[in-house]
């Protein structure tokens, strides 16, 4: 195991920097406190800022940041082992005392090493007194840092869990959309093959043209089978193959127009959305009293929403929107896909037009 691997496994550099920053803030407050005491309260002539900053701040900072790193490493190991809280708190309590004593002994050794005190003058009881004098402060600082460590790792785990959750949701959405697309493609195919079957007896040439358009249409569907959403412009291009099939079948009895806001052509919409809506409009639009049909496809924005409206001037519907959803495979499929992609943030409604001439289908999705 390399040194870099060990560092990545046991030491989180960002966490160490966070702890170092926390203690730096503590030292800044301490310097401000000493400066205030010296200038306003004590006026100690023997006080040396150089000695204070080097011995009490810099040296202390290096030692404390070093043991902070030890705390970070030990805490990470505890998290990986899933120990009980009793065991963790007991360990940190003992470690806070041990580290405090070690730091005190290191400072004593440093004082003797620099000649500020001889070994003969050294009094261990004074060292114990100095340790006990700040034990509560050391304890609070230690557990403040432990709290920072646990908060850091907790937030890190929460963010990782959120990423996994979003990734899982996206995978579920893609799986559902793929399943729904798989359901819709055979439905369209069977209907078109029925149309071709009728055309073969009427006009073999038109039947061949329809088969060619069907081939192009299916090729586009298969190439886009992994896409849950495509640009509107691309959807309209694919739709043209289907419209060619319709024109062959209905000839001059069917007119289809489009009103598209240009900026929306690059807005993503659920793939294969228009074809079943056009199919449904034709299915319910033609009747004995309506042998000619005009279908209009309008796309526009309204209050930060993408609006798709398909209207026809054919027969009115006698069924409610809910009843149509129950009976139509294509319509139910659309509703399921919209719900899967947008939750409650969409509108899908089929209703008679207010002027009583035909039916309108409206879809609104977030823009």
PEDAQUI-V895311 format. One record per backbone hydrogen bond with DSSP energy under -0.5 kcal/mol. CO is the residue of the C=O (numbers start at 1). NH is the residue of the N-H. E is the energy in kcal/mol with one decimal. If there is no record, write none. Layout:
CO|NH|E  CO|NH|E
This chain:
2|6|-2.1  3|7|-2.4  4|8|-2.3  5|9|-2.1  6|10|-2.5  7|11|-2.6  11|13|-0.7  12|16|-2.2  13|17|-2.5  14|18|-1.9  15|19|-2.5  16|20|-2.6  17|21|-2.3  18|22|-2.0  19|23|-2.4  20|24|-1.9  21|25|-2.0  22|26|-1.7  23|27|-2.4  24|28|-2.3  25|29|-2.1  26|30|-2.1  27|31|-2.8  28|32|-2.2  29|33|-2.2  30|34|-2.6  31|35|-2.6  32|36|-2.0  33|37|-2.6  34|38|-2.7  35|39|-1.9  36|40|-2.4  36|41|-0.7  37|41|-1.0  37|42|-3.5  37|43|-0.6  38|43|-0.6  43|45|-0.7  44|47|-1.2  47|49|-0.5  48|52|-2.4  49|53|-3.0  50|54|-2.0  51|55|-2.8  51|56|-0.7  52|56|-1.4  52|57|-1.0  53|58|-2.9  54|59|-2.5  57|61|-2.7  58|62|-2.3  59|63|-2.1  60|64|-2.8  61|65|-2.7  62|66|-1.6  63|67|-2.1  64|68|-2.1  65|69|-1.7  66|70|-1.3  67|71|-2.2  68|72|-2.7  69|73|-2.3  70|74|-2.7  71|75|-2.7  72|76|-2.0  73|77|-1.8  74|78|-1.9  75|79|-2.3  76|80|-2.2  77|81|-1.7  78|82|-1.2  78|83|-1.2  84|88|-2.1  85|89|-2.8  86|90|-2.3  87|91|-2.3  88|92|-2.5  89|93|-2.3  90|94|-2.3  91|95|-2.8  92|96|-2.4  93|97|-1.5  94|98|-2.6  95|99|-2.9  96|100|-1.8  97|101|-2.2  98|102|-2.6  99|103|-2.7  100|104|-1.9  101|105|-2.4  102|106|-2.5  103|107|-2.4  104|108|-2.2  105|109|-2.6  106|110|-2.3  107|111|-2.3  108|112|-2.1  109|113|-2.6  110|114|-2.1  111|116|-1.7  111|117|-1.0  112|115|-1.1  118|122|-0.8  122|124|-0.5  123|126|-0.5  123|127|-1.4  124|128|-2.3  125|129|-2.4  126|130|-2.5  127|131|-2.2  128|132|-2.8  129|133|-2.1  130|134|-0.9  131|134|-0.6  132|135|-0.7  134|138|-2.9  135|139|-2.4  136|140|-2.3  137|141|-2.6  138|142|-2.7  139|143|-2.5  140|144|-2.0  141|145|-2.0  142|146|-2.2  143|147|-2.3  144|148|-2.0  145|149|-2.5  146|150|-2.8  147|151|-2.6  148|152|-2.6  149|153|-2.5  150|154|-2.4  151|155|-2.7  152|156|-2.1  153|157|-2.4  154|158|-2.5  155|159|-2.5  156|160|-2.1  157|161|-2.7  158|162|-2.6  159|163|-2.3  160|164|-2.3  161|165|-2.6  162|166|-2.8  163|167|-2.6  164|168|-2.6  165|169|-2.7  166|170|-2.5  167|171|-2.1  168|172|-2.5  169|173|-2.7  170|174|-2.6  171|175|-2.4  172|176|-2.8  173|177|-2.8  174|178|-2.4  175|179|-2.2  176|180|-2.6  177|181|-2.5  178|182|-2.3  179|183|-1.6  180|184|-2.0  181|185|-2.4  182|186|-0.9  183|187|-1.0  184|188|-2.3  185|189|-2.5  186|190|-2.8  187|191|-1.5  188|192|-2.4  189|193|-2.6  190|194|-1.8  191|195|-1.6  192|196|-2.4  193|197|-2.4  194|198|-1.8  195|199|-2.2  196|200|-2.0  197|201|-0.7  198|201|-0.7  198|202|-0.8  199|203|-3.3  203|207|-1.9  204|208|-2.0  205|209|-2.1  206|210|-2.5  207|211|-2.2  208|212|-2.1  209|213|-2.5  210|214|-2.7  211|215|-2.3  212|216|-2.2  213|217|-2.6  214|218|-2.8  215|219|-2.1  216|220|-2.0  217|221|-2.1  218|222|-2.7  219|223|-2.2  220|224|-1.6  222|225|-1.1  224|227|-1.6  226|228|-0.5  228|271|-1.8  230|269|-2.8  231|235|-2.3  232|236|-2.7  233|237|-1.7  234|238|-2.3  235|239|-2.2  236|240|-1.2  237|241|-0.6  238|241|-1.1  238|242|-0.9  239|243|-2.6  240|244|-2.1  241|245|-1.5  242|246|-2.1  243|247|-2.6  244|248|-1.9  245|249|-1.8  246|250|-3.4  247|251|-1.9  250|253|-2.3  251|254|-1.0  253|293|-2.8  255|295|-3.2  257|297|-2.8  259|299|-3.0  260|262|-0.6  261|264|-1.7  262|265|-2.0  263|266|-0.6  264|267|-1.8  265|233|-3.1  267|232|-1.8  269|230|-2.5  270|273|-0.6  273|277|-0.8  274|278|-2.7  275|279|-2.5  276|280|-2.3  277|281|-2.2  278|282|-2.2  279|283|-2.4  280|284|-2.3  281|285|-1.2  282|286|-1.9  285|315|-2.3  287|290|-0.8  290|287|-1.5  293|255|-2.6  293|295|-0.5  294|313|-1.0  295|257|-2.5  296|298|-0.6  296|311|-2.1  297|259|-3.2  298|309|-2.9  299|261|-1.8  300|307|-2.9  302|305|-0.5  304|367|-2.1  305|302|-2.4  305|307|-0.5  306|365|-2.3  307|300|-2.1  308|363|-2.6  309|298|-2.9  309|311|-0.5  310|361|-2.8  311|296|-2.6  320|324|-2.2  321|325|-2.0  322|326|-1.6  323|327|-1.6  324|328|-2.4  327|329|-0.6  328|332|-2.2  329|333|-2.1  330|334|-1.9  331|335|-2.4  332|336|-2.3  333|337|-2.2  334|338|-2.7  335|339|-2.2  336|340|-2.2  337|341|-2.1  338|342|-2.9  339|343|-1.7  342|345|-2.5  344|346|-1.1  345|366|-0.7  347|364|-2.4  349|362|-2.9  351|360|-3.0  353|356|-1.8  356|358|-0.8  358|353|-2.4  359|312|-2.2  360|351|-2.4  361|310|-2.6  362|349|-2.4  363|308|-3.0  364|347|-2.2  365|306|-2.9
